[in-house]
Amino acid sequence: MAQTKAESNFSKNWRELVIENPMAIEINRFRRRFLEGGRGKSVNTMVLVVAILAYASLLLVIANMSGDFPPVVLIYMQTALFALISPALMYSAISGEREKRSWDLLLVAPITHAQIVVGKFLAALAGITVTFVLFLLPTLFTAITYKGDYSYGSGSIGTVSGTYALIAEEAISLTFGICVAALTLLFSARCKRSLMALGVVLTLNFLALIAFPSLFAMMSNSSSSGEFLFLAHPIFAIMRLDQLSHYRGSYYSSFDSLDGIWYGLPQTLLYLAFTAVFIVWAVKTVNFADGEKKFIPRKINA
């Protein structure tokens, strides 16, 4: 009985927040904003042209290096790009509505806070999906044509197969991008200014992906600290999966407390869990910036 009720609530929430959500129109707004140029959109047109040229150049490099281009390099590039694209898609999602003075109209519309937040997030998922597909096609091509020291398919010389490593690496990269988008949406909901939300998320990305790992690696040389970096950091986790697909032996299996065949799953589940937390947090505190409170309240002296 309880399970049936839970399934009923899930299907009801899915229908209200995804299938019948009026804010799903944000997906069309994403398309018009980022994928269409034309008059009055000179900046968008310029960015789109530069992106197309960069992508075409990447395809030419891959074609010229056919058989010698490791697929993992594209996944590194994709993950780094997600760290920039996800904030760019979401930083003005809600704070931008406040700046355009359309936020009050959304609040009085016959939609819930959850529909607003999820609708905005669906637009980010559309952008992330486009980026993912654009990188997935050349990644599959390089995986099929790669002539390196390990194979994609039935054979493998490593602790894990090249095929499993590729799937796990893509899962880590994709869920990381989704998590960053959810984090940006949270700050966009809690900030009055879009640039403030963008600055905070880019700073957090820099600290989490570059500054903190560098300091952590310099201050600690133990194997446990290295294992923590390889588990928590998306780039390092992808690097470890690539190593596990190259080499078999006691060195790589004894370094990790996690068996190689499960590598990638903890990171994927962790990013999805944080995504859910950030979205729920954004829904619960979406009106935070409407008051006169500071983002980090000052302590009042007694």
C-alpha positions in Angstrom: 0.0 0.0 0.0 2.8 2.4 1.0 4.7 1.5 -2.1 1.7 2.2 -4.3 1.2 5.6 -2.7 4.9 6.4 -3.2 4.7 5.5 -6.9 1.5 7.6 -7.2 3.2 10.6 -5.6 6.2 10.1 -7.9 4.1 10.0 -11.1 2.2 13.0 -9.9 5.3 15.0 -9.3 6.9 13.9 -12.6 3.8 15.0 -14.5 3.6 18.4 -12.7 7.3 19.2 -12.8 8.4 17.7 -16.1 5.6 16.6 -18.5 3.0 19.3 -17.8 5.3 22.0 -16.4 4.5 25.4 -18.1 8.1 26.5 -17.4 9.3 23.8 -19.8 9.0 26.7 -22.3 12.4 27.7 -21.0 13.9 25.0 -23.3 12.6 27.1 -26.3 14.1 30.2 -24.7 17.4 28.4 -24.4 17.3 27.6 -28.2 16.5 31.2 -29.1 19.1 32.6 -26.8 22.0 30.4 -27.5 21.4 28.7 -30.8 19.9 31.4 -32.9 21.6 34.5 -34.2 20.2 37.3 -36.3 19.6 41.0 -35.9 19.8 42.3 -32.4 21.8 39.2 -31.3 25.3 40.1 -32.5 27.0 38.8 -29.4 25.1 35.5 -29.6 25.9 35.2 -33.3 29.6 35.9 -32.7 29.8 33.3 -29.9 27.9 30.7 -32.0 30.3 31.3 -35.0 33.4 31.0 -32.8 32.0 27.8 -31.3 31.3 26.3 -34.7 34.8 27.1 -35.9 36.3 25.6 -32.8 34.3 22.5 -33.1 35.1 22.2 -36.8 38.8 22.6 -36.0 38.6 19.9 -33.4 37.0 17.5 -35.9 39.8 18.3 -38.4 42.5 17.5 -35.8 40.7 14.2 -34.9 40.4 13.3 -38.6 44.1 14.0 -39.2 45.2 12.0 -36.1 42.8 9.1 -36.9 43.9 6.1 -34.9 46.3 8.1 -32.7 43.9 10.4 -30.8 43.0 9.0 -27.3 39.3 9.3 -26.6 40.0 10.2 -23.0 41.4 13.6 -24.2 38.0 14.5 -25.6 36.4 13.6 -22.2 38.9 15.8 -20.4 38.0 18.7 -22.7 34.3 18.0 -22.3 34.5 18.0 -18.5 36.5 21.3 -18.5 33.9 22.8 -20.9 31.0 21.7 -18.6 32.7 23.6 -15.8 32.3 26.8 -17.9 29.1 26.1 -19.9 26.9 25.0 -17.0 27.4 28.3 -15.1 26.9 30.3 -18.4 23.6 28.5 -18.9 22.2 29.0 -15.4 23.7 32.1 -13.8 20.9 34.4 -14.9 18.1 31.8 -14.6 16.4 33.4 -11.6 18.5 36.4 -10.7 18.1 37.6 -14.3 14.3 37.5 -13.9 14.8 39.8 -10.9 17.0 42.2 -12.9 14.4 42.3 -15.7 11.7 42.8 -13.1 9.8 39.8 -14.4 10.3 37.8 -11.2 7.2 39.2 -9.6 5.1 38.2 -12.5 6.3 34.6 -12.2 5.5 34.6 -8.5 1.9 35.6 -9.1 1.5 33.2 -12.0 -0.4 29.9 -11.4 2.8 27.9 -11.0 4.7 26.6 -8.0 8.2 27.5 -7.0 9.2 23.9 -7.8 7.9 24.2 -11.4 9.9 27.5 -11.8 13.1 25.9 -10.6 12.7 22.6 -12.4 11.7 24.4 -15.6 14.8 26.5 -15.5 16.9 23.4 -14.8 15.4 21.6 -17.8 16.7 24.4 -20.0 20.2 23.8 -18.6 19.8 20.0 -19.3 19.0 20.8 -22.9 22.2 22.8 -23.3 24.3 20.2 -21.5 22.7 17.5 -23.7 23.6 19.3 -26.9 27.2 19.7 -25.7 27.4 16.1 -24.6 26.1 14.8 -28.0 28.5 17.1 -29.9 31.4 15.6 -28.0 30.0 12.0 -27.9 30.1 11.6 -31.7 33.9 12.3 -32.1 34.6 10.4 -28.9 33.0 7.3 -30.3 34.8 7.8 -33.6 38.2 8.0 -31.8 37.3 5.0 -29.6 36.6 2.9 -32.7 39.7 4.0 -34.6 42.1 4.2 -31.7 45.2 2.0 -32.2 46.8 2.5 -28.8 47.9 -0.1 -26.2 44.4 -1.0 -25.2 41.2 -1.7 -27.0 37.5 -0.8 -26.9 35.3 -3.8 -27.3 35.8 -7.4 -26.4 39.5 -7.3 -25.5 41.4 -5.4 -22.8 44.7 -5.6 -21.1 43.7 -3.6 -18.1 41.9 -4.2 -14.8 38.8 -2.9 -16.5 37.8 -3.0 -20.2 38.2 0.0 -22.4 34.5 0.0 -23.1 33.6 0.1 -19.4 36.2 2.8 -18.8 34.7 4.9 -21.6 31.1 4.6 -20.3 32.2 5.4 -16.7 34.2 8.4 -17.8 31.3 9.8 -19.8 29.0 9.2 -16.8 31.4 11.1 -14.5 31.7 14.0 -17.0 28.0 14.3 -17.7 26.8 14.1 -14.1 29.5 16.6 -13.1 28.2 19.1 -15.6 24.6 18.5 -14.4 25.7 19.0 -10.8 27.5 22.3 -11.6 24.3 23.5 -13.4 22.2 22.7 -10.3 24.8 24.6 -8.1 24.6 27.6 -10.3 20.8 27.5 -10.3 21.0 27.5 -6.5 23.1 30.6 -6.4 21.0 32.3 -9.1 18.0 31.8 -6.9 19.8 33.2 -3.8 21.5 36.2 -5.4 20.0 39.5 -6.6 22.6 40.0 -9.3 23.4 37.5 -12.1 27.1 38.4 -12.2 27.4 37.7 -8.5 26.0 34.2 -9.0 28.3 33.6 -11.9 31.3 34.9 -10.0 30.6 32.7 -7.0 30.2 29.5 -9.0 33.3 30.1 -11.2 35.3 30.8 -8.0 34.0 27.6 -6.4 35.0 25.7 -9.6 38.5 27.2 -9.5 38.9 26.3 -5.9 37.5 22.8 -6.2 39.1 21.8 -9.5 42.5 23.6 -9.3 43.4 25.4 -6.1 42.3 22.9 -3.4 43.7 19.8 -5.2 47.0 21.5 -5.7 47.3 22.5 -2.1 46.0 19.1 -0.9 48.6 17.3 -3.0 51.5 19.5 -1.8 50.5 19.2 1.9 49.9 15.4 2.0 51.8 12.7 0.2 50.0 9.7 1.7 48.2 7.2 -0.5 44.9 7.9 1.3 45.1 11.5 0.3 45.8 10.6 -3.3 42.9 8.1 -3.2 40.6 10.9 -2.0 41.6 13.2 -4.9 41.0 10.4 -7.4 37.6 9.7 -5.9 36.3 13.3 -5.5 37.8 15.1 -8.5 36.2 14.5 -11.9 39.4 14.9 -13.9 41.4 12.7 -11.5 38.7 10.1 -11.5 38.6 10.0 -15.3 42.4 9.7 -15.2 42.3 6.8 -12.9 39.8 5.0 -15.1 42.1 5.5 -18.0 45.0 4.0 -16.0 42.9 1.0 -14.9 42.0 0.3 -18.6 45.7 0.4 -19.5 47.4 -1.6 -16.8 46.7 -4.8 -14.9 48.6 -5.7 -11.7 48.8 -5.2 -8.0 49.9 -1.6 -8.1 46.7 -0.1 -9.3 44.5 -2.6 -7.6 46.2 -2.1 -4.2 46.2 1.7 -4.4 42.4 1.9 -4.4 40.2 0.5 -1.7 37.5 0.4 -4.4 37.6 -2.4 -6.9 38.3 -1.2 -10.4 35.0 -2.6 -11.8 33.1 -0.2 -9.5 35.2 2.8 -10.2 33.1 5.7 -11.6 29.9 4.7 -9.9 30.6 6.5 -6.6 31.4 9.8 -8.4 28.3 9.5 -10.6 26.0 8.8 -7.7 27.6 11.6 -5.6 27.1 14.2 -8.4 23.5 13.1 -8.8 22.9 13.3 -5.1 24.3 16.8 -4.9 22.2 17.8 -7.9 19.1 16.7 -6.1 20.1 18.6 -2.9 20.9 21.8 -4.8 17.6 21.7 -6.7 15.6 21.1 -3.5 17.6 23.8 -1.7 16.8 26.3 -4.5 13.1 25.5 -4.3 13.0 25.9 -0.6 14.9 29.2 -0.6 14.0 30.7 -3.9 12.6 33.9 -2.2 15.8 34.3 -0.1 17.1 37.3 -2.2 13.8 39.1 -2.2 14.3 40.2 1.4 16.9 42.6 2.7 19.1 39.8 4.2 22.7 39.4 3.3 23.7 36.2 1.6 25.9 35.4 4.6 24.1 37.2 7.6 26.3 39.1 10.0 26.3 38.1 13.6 24.5 40.6 15.8 26.4 41.5 19.0 24.4 40.9 22.1 
